[in-house]
Amino acid sequence: MDKSMQLQVFTPDKQVLDTETQSMNVLLPDGWWGILPGHAPMISYLESGVVHYKKEDQIRYIAIYQGTIEVISNPDEQTRVLILTSAGEEGSNLEEVKVSLEQQATRLEQLAKEADIEFKQMRIALEKSLQKINVS
């Protein structure tokens, strides 16, 4: 069994992390889970919060805004952990990654509001066009 596993974290905008890790802890809906090399394959929803992982005997952090995690384990290959999230920030200082994630979450909420307004405007324009066609 390998002593490390591949950890990748992606958002829609960027690759947050691609590294090897010795172990990690993640918050799943049923509580904290530890993942080590050779972990059984799994897929789960991730709660918003902080993922702790160990790299070169140093604890590092990834703040995530919800997401999914997949553990891919094959006896012939290194264990691979894939996290997909709306927003994420990685670093060695827990407070800094939390603050950065909060800023990203605020930006995402603003973008969602703007997209909702734009959608409603397009819907109204479409309904007006359809009414004009029905009148003709």
C-alpha positions as CSV (number, residue, x, y, z in Angstrom):
1,M,0.0,0.0,0.0
2,D,1.3,3.5,-0.9
3,K,2.1,5.9,2.0
4,S,0.5,8.8,0.1
5,M,-2.5,9.6,-2.0
6,Q,-3.3,12.1,-4.7
7,L,-5.6,15.0,-3.6
8,Q,-7.2,17.2,-6.2
9,V,-9.7,20.1,-5.5
10,F,-11.5,21.9,-8.3
11,T,-14.0,24.8,-8.4
12,P,-15.7,25.9,-11.7
13,D,-13.1,28.6,-12.1
14,K,-9.8,27.0,-11.1
15,Q,-7.8,24.1,-9.8
16,V,-7.4,24.9,-6.1
17,L,-5.0,22.0,-5.3
18,D,-3.2,19.0,-6.9
19,T,-0.9,17.4,-4.4
20,E,0.1,14.2,-2.6
21,T,-1.1,13.8,1.0
22,Q,-0.5,11.3,3.7
23,S,-3.9,11.6,5.4
24,M,-7.0,13.9,5.5
25,N,-10.1,14.6,7.5
26,V,-13.3,15.8,5.9
27,L,-16.8,16.8,7.3
28,L,-19.5,14.6,5.7
29,P,-23.2,14.8,6.6
30,D,-22.7,12.0,9.2
31,G,-19.7,13.6,10.8
32,W,-15.9,13.7,10.4
33,W,-14.2,11.1,8.3
34,G,-10.5,10.3,8.1
35,I,-9.1,9.2,4.8
36,L,-5.9,7.3,4.4
37,P,-4.1,5.7,1.4
38,G,-6.0,2.6,0.4
39,H,-9.4,3.9,1.7
40,A,-12.4,2.1,0.3
41,P,-14.0,3.8,-2.8
42,M,-16.8,6.2,-1.9
43,I,-18.7,9.3,-3.1
44,S,-20.3,11.7,-0.7
45,Y,-21.7,15.2,-0.3
46,L,-19.3,17.6,1.6
47,E,-20.6,20.1,4.2
48,S,-19.2,23.6,4.0
49,G,-16.2,23.9,6.3
50,V,-12.5,23.0,6.4
51,V,-10.7,19.9,5.1
52,H,-7.5,19.1,7.0
53,Y,-4.8,17.3,5.2
54,K,-1.2,16.3,6.0
55,K,1.6,17.0,3.6
56,E,5.2,16.3,4.6
57,D,4.2,16.1,8.3
58,Q,2.6,19.5,8.2
59,I,-1.1,20.1,8.6
60,R,-2.7,22.2,5.8
61,Y,-6.2,23.4,5.2
62,I,-8.7,23.7,2.4
63,A,-11.8,25.8,3.2
64,I,-14.7,24.7,0.9
65,Y,-18.2,25.9,0.2
66,Q,-20.1,22.6,0.0
67,G,-19.3,20.1,-2.7
68,T,-18.7,16.4,-3.4
69,I,-15.9,14.1,-2.6
70,E,-14.9,10.9,-4.5
71,V,-12.3,8.5,-3.2
72,I,-11.0,6.3,-6.0
73,S,-9.0,3.2,-4.8
74,N,-7.4,0.7,-7.1
75,P,-5.0,-1.9,-5.8
76,D,-2.6,-1.3,-8.7
77,E,-2.6,2.5,-8.4
78,Q,-2.3,5.3,-5.8
79,T,-5.5,6.2,-4.0
80,R,-7.0,9.4,-5.5
81,V,-9.3,11.9,-3.8
82,L,-11.3,14.3,-5.9
83,I,-13.2,17.2,-4.3
84,L,-15.5,19.4,-6.5
85,T,-16.8,22.6,-4.8
86,S,-18.3,25.9,-5.6
87,A,-15.5,27.8,-3.9
88,G,-12.3,26.7,-2.1
89,E,-9.1,28.2,-0.7
90,E,-6.0,26.3,0.4
91,G,-3.3,27.3,2.9
92,S,-1.4,26.6,6.1
93,N,-3.1,29.3,8.1
94,L,-6.6,28.3,9.1
95,E,-8.0,31.8,9.7
96,E,-6.7,33.1,6.4
97,V,-8.4,30.3,4.4
98,K,-11.6,30.8,6.3
99,V,-11.6,34.6,5.6
100,S,-10.8,34.0,1.9
101,L,-13.6,31.4,1.6
102,E,-16.1,33.8,3.1
103,Q,-15.1,36.5,0.6
104,Q,-15.6,33.9,-2.2
105,A,-19.0,32.9,-0.9
106,T,-20.1,36.5,-0.8
107,R,-19.0,36.9,-4.4
108,L,-20.9,33.7,-5.4
109,E,-24.1,34.9,-3.7
110,Q,-23.9,38.2,-5.6
111,L,-23.3,36.5,-8.9
112,A,-26.3,34.2,-8.2
113,K,-28.5,37.3,-7.5
114,E,-27.3,38.9,-10.7
115,A,-28.0,35.8,-12.7
116,D,-31.5,35.5,-11.2
117,I,-32.3,39.1,-12.2
118,E,-31.0,38.5,-15.7
119,F,-33.0,35.3,-16.0
120,K,-36.2,37.1,-15.0
121,Q,-35.6,39.9,-17.5
122,M,-35.1,37.4,-20.3
123,R,-38.2,35.5,-19.3
124,I,-40.3,38.7,-19.4
125,A,-38.9,39.6,-22.8
126,L,-39.7,36.1,-24.1
127,E,-43.3,36.3,-22.7
128,K,-43.8,39.7,-24.4
129,S,-42.6,38.3,-27.7
130,L,-44.9,35.3,-27.4
131,Q,-47.8,37.7,-26.6
132,K,-47.0,39.7,-29.8
133,I,-47.1,36.5,-31.8
134,N,-50.5,35.5,-30.3
135,V,-52.0,38.9,-31.1
136,S,-50.9,38.8,-34.7
